[in-house]
Amino acid sequence: MSGRSLSCSPEGIQKAKRALIRCSLTQKALADELEVTRQPIGKFFTGKPVDRNLFVQICDRLNLEWEEIVTEPASEPEVNQDNSIDIDAIVQGVREKIKPIIQQRCGTMRVLDMTQHPSISTDPSPNPSTSL
């Protein structure tokens, strides 16, 4: 993980909460000891990103290995042997994620402010009432 901030994994949050109790500390007391406000401590315990240095300090104070607490980095896109990104795999992943949204937005039509699902007739014969 190369960014300036780190965040706790869900399992890491649970370990940190148990360590806080084991050390007989509150989030406020931990913030006071580390000479920071309670806000970044609260972020740490909710899995939100916290400055890398502070993240390590919190883990050290709670006698935890920060590598065991930190969330895993997001998976990197697939890279072929020639170091090119597999664009087809990325496109397929995006399509799978947005398919339900597109079906919701485009699967219905509004006619006179009434939502109806469009139906397509498979009968190829023209409607006799519309003949001239």
C-alpha positions in Angstrom: 0.0 0.0 0.0 1.7 3.1 -1.2 -0.6 6.0 -0.2 -0.3 8.5 2.6 -3.2 7.0 4.5 -4.2 3.5 5.7 -7.5 2.1 6.9 -8.4 -0.9 9.1 -9.9 -4.0 7.8 -13.2 -5.2 9.5 -11.2 -7.9 11.3 -8.6 -5.3 12.2 -11.2 -3.0 13.7 -12.4 -5.9 16.0 -8.8 -6.6 17.0 -8.2 -3.0 17.7 -11.3 -2.6 19.8 -10.3 -5.7 21.9 -6.8 -4.2 22.3 -8.3 -0.9 23.5 -10.3 -2.7 26.2 -7.2 -4.8 27.1 -5.1 -1.7 27.5 -7.9 -0.1 29.7 -8.2 2.9 27.3 -11.0 4.8 25.7 -10.8 6.4 22.3 -10.5 9.8 24.0 -7.7 8.6 26.3 -5.9 7.1 23.3 -6.2 10.4 21.5 -4.8 12.3 24.5 -1.9 9.9 24.8 -1.0 10.3 21.1 -1.6 14.1 21.3 -4.2 14.1 18.5 -7.9 15.0 18.4 -10.5 12.2 18.8 -11.6 12.6 15.2 -8.8 10.5 13.5 -9.1 7.9 16.3 -12.8 7.6 15.5 -11.9 7.2 11.8 -9.4 4.5 12.7 -12.1 2.5 14.6 -14.6 2.9 11.8 -12.3 1.8 9.0 -11.9 5.2 7.4 -8.5 6.3 6.0 -6.1 7.7 8.6 -2.6 9.2 8.1 -0.1 6.4 7.7 2.2 7.6 10.6 -0.8 8.0 13.0 -2.1 4.5 11.9 1.2 2.9 12.9 1.3 4.9 16.2 -2.2 3.7 17.2 -1.2 0.1 16.4 2.0 0.5 18.4 0.2 1.9 21.4 -2.3 -1.0 21.3 0.5 -3.5 20.9 -0.7 -4.6 17.5 1.1 -5.3 14.3 -0.2 -2.7 11.8 0.3 -5.1 8.9 -2.3 -7.4 10.5 -4.8 -4.6 11.0 -4.6 -2.7 7.7 -7.1 -3.4 5.0 -5.8 -5.2 1.9 -5.1 -2.9 -1.1 -7.5 -3.0 -3.9 -6.7 -5.6 -6.5 -4.7 -4.4 -9.4 -6.1 -4.8 -13.0 -4.9 -7.9 -14.8 -1.7 -7.4 -16.6 -0.5 -9.5 -19.5 3.1 -10.7 -20.0 3.8 -7.8 -22.3 2.7 -5.4 -19.4 -0.5 -4.3 -21.2 -3.7 -4.1 -19.1 -6.4 -6.6 -20.1 -9.0 -4.1 -21.2 -11.6 -6.8 -22.0 -11.6 -8.0 -18.4 -12.0 -4.4 -17.1 -14.8 -3.7 -19.5 -16.6 -6.9 -18.5 -16.2 -6.1 -14.8 -17.7 -2.6 -15.3 -20.6 -4.0 -17.4 -21.5 -6.5 -14.6 -21.5 -3.7 -12.0 -23.7 -1.3 -14.0 -26.1 -3.8 -15.6 -28.7 -3.6 -12.7 -28.6 0.2 -12.8 -29.2 0.3 -16.6 -32.0 -2.2 -16.3 -33.7 -0.2 -13.6 -33.4 3.1 -15.5 -34.1 1.8 -19.0 -36.4 -1.1 -18.3 -39.4 1.1 -17.8 -41.0 3.9 -19.7 -43.1 6.7 -18.4 -46.3 7.5 -20.3 -48.5 10.3 -19.0 -46.7 10.1 -15.7 -47.5 6.3 -15.3 -44.6 3.8 -15.1 -45.1 0.9 -17.5 -42.9 -1.9 -18.7 -42.7 -1.8 -22.5 -44.2 -4.8 -24.2 -43.3 -5.9 -27.7 -45.8 -7.7 -29.7 -44.6 -10.7 -31.6 -47.7 -10.7 -33.9 -46.4 -9.4 -37.3 -49.9 -8.7 -38.7 -51.1 -5.1 -38.7 -53.9 -4.0 -36.4 -57.1 -4.1 -38.5 -58.5 -1.1 -36.7 -55.7 1.1 -38.0 -56.2 0.1 -41.7 -57.5 2.8 -44.0 
